[in-house]
Amino acid sequence: MKKGNGSWVFPNQPTILTTGVVGGPFEKNGLLKDDFDFFYNDLWMGQKSYENAHRVLIEDAVQTALQKKKISPQQVQFFLSGDLINQITPSSFAARSIGIPYIGLFGACSTSMEGLALSAMIINGGGADYVVTGAASHNAAVEKQFRYPTEYGSQKPPTAQWTVTGAGYALIGTREQEVNPAPRIISATIGKVLDLGLKDPFNMGGAMAPAAVETITQHLEDLNIEPSYYDLIVTGDLGTIGRNVALELFDQRKIAIDKSMFQDCGLMIYRDGQPVQAGGSGAGCSATVLYGHLLNQMKGGTYKRILVVATGALLSPLTFQQNESIPCIAHAVAIEWI
């Protein structure tokens, strides 16, 4: 299964069986609104705090994925989840009610592909029949923690990005559980932490771009393939700034990558005119776009092979206050419609 210095190849082709994708009111007006299962009309979602609303997003997305396959939580061996809130409490509190053996993950906005890679490894090795994995974010809860309360009304620079309110979760199983053409998990590359000394929490895309390029480069080297092998290489949430930086870094490395097939979830999820500055971000960004839009595109025949590279900035409010720079990471998962 090990391939090269940082990759796994999954010969048993673990399969994405079903997904659940839930969004907030801002995402309901976005470009990919038709690819969500349902939306909430306000950020409170019937709860007394944004953090509890964050938990509800996760619970609803997981329940939706399970209901589509008509299986109970008792039939699932593991639940892998993460988010951006301190001690990943929304995921942990959701795990309390979901009742599936739980592995909490933190990779910041890279958590969605961290969880998918680990779930594929578990299924590929026979460690489970079913695994549920995904990630979520809530705009108001994340903004309150990492920057300023939204009520403060602080002005953000053009490099800032909009945290997605959404949860994307998938039920992962064996190839035999879905014999028809389906999204199979073919390989994954685990990234290294990179830190180029950037300290601006309002420029996450620029900080994360080198990690994305490093992981994609490692993936191509480990599997001995060219970028053109994929119909689409999509990053998690580099936004406008990070995508442009990544393209420059590819040029420096002399890696020929077609700009039209190198896209970003944070630039896909919202429509023109929504005030998102440099694009979308958050742990729920790549999770909702992959488990909603991209899988629908694969089912419709638009893509056969995609590489999803979720990126994460591993800072905290404390490290920012202590004037630390921002370490970043990216994890890549290859999915093919077979």
C-alpha positions in Angstrom: 0.0 0.0 0.0 2.9 2.4 0.7 4.1 4.3 -2.4 7.0 6.6 -2.4 7.8 8.9 0.5 4.3 10.1 1.5 1.6 8.2 -0.4 -0.7 5.2 -0.1 -2.3 3.3 -2.9 -5.5 1.4 -2.0 -5.7 -1.8 -4.1 -9.2 -2.6 -2.7 -10.6 0.7 -3.8 -12.6 1.9 -0.8 -15.8 3.5 -2.0 -17.7 6.7 -1.2 -21.2 5.1 -0.7 -23.3 8.1 0.3 -22.9 11.7 1.4 -24.7 14.3 3.5 -24.1 18.0 2.8 -25.8 20.7 4.8 -25.3 24.5 4.5 -26.3 27.8 6.0 -28.2 30.8 4.7 -25.2 32.4 2.9 -24.4 29.1 1.1 -28.1 28.9 0.1 -27.5 31.9 -2.2 -24.2 30.5 -3.5 -23.2 29.0 -6.8 -23.5 25.4 -5.7 -26.8 25.6 -3.9 -28.3 22.7 -5.9 -25.6 20.3 -4.6 -26.5 20.6 -0.9 -29.1 18.3 0.7 -30.6 21.1 2.7 -30.0 24.5 4.2 -30.7 26.3 7.4 -32.3 29.8 7.0 -30.3 31.4 9.9 -27.0 30.9 11.6 -28.6 30.0 15.0 -30.2 26.8 13.7 -32.5 26.7 16.7 -29.6 26.7 19.2 -28.5 29.1 21.9 -25.0 29.5 20.6 -23.2 29.4 17.3 -21.0 26.5 18.6 -24.1 24.4 19.2 -25.3 25.3 15.8 -22.0 24.0 14.5 -22.7 20.7 16.2 -26.1 20.5 14.6 -24.6 20.9 11.1 -22.4 17.8 11.8 -25.3 15.7 13.2 -27.5 16.5 10.3 -24.9 15.7 7.7 -24.0 12.4 9.2 -27.7 11.4 9.7 -28.4 12.3 6.0 -25.5 10.2 4.8 -26.6 7.2 6.8 -30.3 7.5 5.9 -29.4 7.4 2.2 -27.9 4.0 2.6 -30.6 3.0 5.1 -28.1 1.8 7.8 -28.0 2.6 11.5 -25.1 4.1 13.5 -24.7 0.7 15.1 -23.6 -0.7 11.8 -20.7 1.8 11.4 -17.4 1.0 13.1 -15.8 4.4 13.2 -16.6 8.1 13.0 -13.7 10.4 11.9 -14.4 14.1 12.2 -12.9 17.5 12.9 -13.5 21.2 12.8 -11.9 24.6 13.7 -13.3 25.3 17.2 -11.1 24.9 20.3 -10.6 21.2 21.2 -12.9 20.3 18.2 -15.9 20.4 20.5 -18.6 20.5 17.8 -17.3 17.2 16.4 -16.9 15.7 19.9 -20.3 16.8 21.0 -21.8 15.5 17.8 -20.1 12.2 18.4 -21.8 12.1 21.8 -25.2 12.0 20.2 -24.3 10.0 17.1 -23.0 7.1 19.1 -20.3 5.7 16.7 -16.8 5.0 18.0 -15.0 8.3 17.4 -11.6 9.5 16.3 -11.3 13.3 16.5 -9.1 14.9 14.0 -7.5 18.4 13.7 -5.9 19.5 10.4 -7.6 22.9 10.3 -9.1 23.2 6.8 -7.2 20.1 5.6 -9.3 17.9 7.9 -11.7 16.7 5.3 -9.0 14.9 3.2 -7.1 13.8 6.4 -10.2 12.0 7.4 -10.9 10.6 4.0 -7.4 9.3 3.6 -7.5 7.6 7.1 -10.9 6.2 6.4 -9.7 4.7 3.1 -6.8 3.1 4.9 -9.0 1.5 7.5 -11.4 0.1 5.0 -8.7 -1.0 2.6 -7.0 -3.0 5.4 -10.2 -4.7 6.5 -10.4 -2.7 9.7 -14.1 -1.8 9.3 -17.2 -2.4 7.1 -18.3 1.2 7.3 -16.6 4.5 8.3 -18.2 7.9 8.4 -15.9 10.9 7.9 -16.1 14.6 7.1 -15.5 18.1 8.4 -17.6 21.2 9.1 -17.3 24.9 9.9 -19.6 27.7 11.0 -18.9 31.2 9.9 -19.9 33.0 13.1 -18.4 30.5 15.5 -15.0 30.5 13.6 -14.9 34.2 13.1 -15.6 34.8 16.8 -12.7 32.5 17.8 -10.0 33.4 15.3 -10.6 37.0 14.5 -13.3 39.3 15.9 -16.9 38.8 16.8 -19.0 39.5 13.8 -20.9 42.1 15.9 -17.7 44.1 16.1 -18.0 44.9 12.4 -14.3 45.1 11.8 -13.2 45.7 8.2 -11.2 43.0 6.5 -8.6 43.3 3.8 -9.1 42.0 0.2 -6.9 39.0 1.0 -9.3 37.7 3.7 -11.7 34.8 3.0 -15.2 33.9 4.0 -15.6 30.9 6.4 -18.2 28.5 4.9 -21.1 27.5 7.1 -21.5 23.9 6.1 -20.9 20.3 6.8 -19.9 17.5 4.4 -19.8 13.9 5.5 -19.4 10.6 3.7 -20.1 7.0 4.4 -17.1 5.0 3.2 -17.3 1.3 2.6 -15.9 -1.5 0.5 -16.0 -1.8 -3.3 -18.3 -4.8 -2.9 -21.0 -2.7 -1.2 -21.4 -0.6 -4.4 -20.8 -2.8 -7.5 -22.1 -0.1 -9.9 -19.8 2.6 -11.1 -19.1 4.8 -8.1 -16.4 7.1 -6.6 -13.5 4.9 -5.6 -10.7 6.2 -3.4 -7.5 5.2 -5.3 -4.7 6.8 -3.4 -3.8 9.5 -0.9 -0.7 11.6 -0.1 -0.1 12.9 3.5 1.5 16.3 3.6 4.3 17.8 5.5 4.0 20.9 7.7 5.5 23.9 5.9 6.1 27.4 7.4 7.5 30.2 5.3 7.2 32.8 8.1 3.9 34.4 7.1 2.0 35.9 10.1 -1.1 37.5 8.6 -4.2 35.6 9.6 -6.1 37.5 6.9 -4.1 35.9 4.2 -4.6 32.2 4.7 -4.5 31.4 1.0 -1.0 32.9 0.6 0.2 31.0 3.6 -1.2 27.6 2.6 -0.2 27.7 -1.1 3.3 26.3 -0.6 2.0 23.3 1.3 -0.5 22.6 -1.4 2.2 22.7 -4.1 4.5 20.5 -2.0 1.8 17.8 -1.5 0.8 17.8 -5.1 4.4 17.5 -6.2 5.0 14.6 -3.8 1.8 12.9 -5.0 2.9 13.1 -8.7 6.4 11.9 -7.8 5.2 9.0 -5.6 2.8 7.7 -8.2 5.0 8.6 -11.2 2.2 10.5 -13.0 1.7 13.8 -14.7 -0.8 16.4 -13.7 -2.7 15.7 -16.9 -3.6 12.2 -15.5 -6.4 14.0 -13.6 -9.4 15.7 -15.1 -9.3 18.1 -12.2 -6.9 19.0 -9.4 -8.8 21.0 -6.8 -7.4 22.7 -3.7 -9.5 23.2 -0.6 -9.5 26.9 0.1 -6.5 28.8 -1.3 -8.9 31.4 -2.8 -7.8 33.9 -5.4 -4.5 34.9 -3.7 -3.4 31.3 -2.8 -4.3 29.9 -6.2 -2.2 32.5 -8.0 0.7 31.9 -5.6 0.4 28.1 -6.3 0.5 28.6 -10.0 3.7 30.6 -9.7 5.3 28.0 -7.5 4.4 25.3 -10.1 6.1 27.4 -12.8 9.2 27.7 -10.6 9.2 23.9 -10.2 8.7 23.4 -13.9 5.5 21.4 -13.3 3.2 21.9 -16.3 -0.3 22.2 -14.9 -3.2 23.5 -17.0 -4.8 26.5 -15.2 -8.3 25.4 -16.4 -8.0 22.1 -14.6 -6.4 23.5 -11.4 -9.3 24.9 -9.4 -10.2 25.8 -5.8 -13.2 24.9 -3.7 -13.2 28.4 -2.1 -13.6 29.9 -5.6 -16.3 27.5 -6.7 -18.8 27.6 -3.8 -20.0 31.3 -4.0 -21.4 33.3 -6.9 -20.1 36.5 -8.2 -21.3 39.4 -6.1 -21.3 37.7 -2.7 -18.9 39.6 -0.4 -16.3 36.9 0.2 -13.2 38.9 -0.6 -10.6 36.4 -1.9 -13.0 33.4 -1.7 -14.4 30.8 0.7 -12.5 28.9 3.4 -13.1 26.8 6.5 -13.0 23.1 7.2 -16.5 22.7 5.7 -15.4 24.3 2.4 -13.6 21.4 0.7 -16.0 18.9 2.5 -19.2 20.4 1.1 -17.8 21.0 -2.4 -16.4 17.5 -2.7 -19.3 15.6 -1.2 -21.8 17.7 -3.0 -20.8 19.3 -6.2 -17.8 17.4 -7.3 -19.3 13.9 -6.8 -22.4 15.0 -8.6 -20.1 16.2 -11.5 -18.4 12.8 -11.5 -21.7 11.0 -11.5 -22.8 13.1 -14.5 -19.7 12.3 -16.4 -17.9 15.7 -16.3 -14.9 14.2 -14.4 -13.6 10.6 -14.2 -10.4 11.3 -12.1 -10.0 14.1 -9.6 -7.3 14.9 -7.0 -8.7 16.8 -4.0 -6.0 18.7 -2.0 -7.4 20.2 1.2 -5.2 22.8 2.8 -4.9 23.8 6.5 -3.4 26.7 8.5 -2.3 25.2 11.8 -2.4 28.4 13.9 -4.5 29.2 16.9 -5.6 32.5 18.5 -2.9 32.0 21.1 0.0 31.5 18.6 -1.2 34.6 16.7 -1.2 36.7 19.9 2.4 35.4 20.6 3.5 36.6 17.2 4.2 33.1 15.9 4.2 32.4 12.1 1.6 30.1 10.5 2.6 26.5 9.8 0.5 24.9 7.0 -0.3 21.5 5.7 -2.1 19.9 2.8 -3.5 16.3 2.3 -4.4 14.9 -1.1 -6.9 12.1 -2.0 -7.4 10.7 -5.5 -10.9 9.7 -6.5 -11.9 7.9 -9.7 -15.4 7.1 -11.0 -15.1 3.3 -11.8 
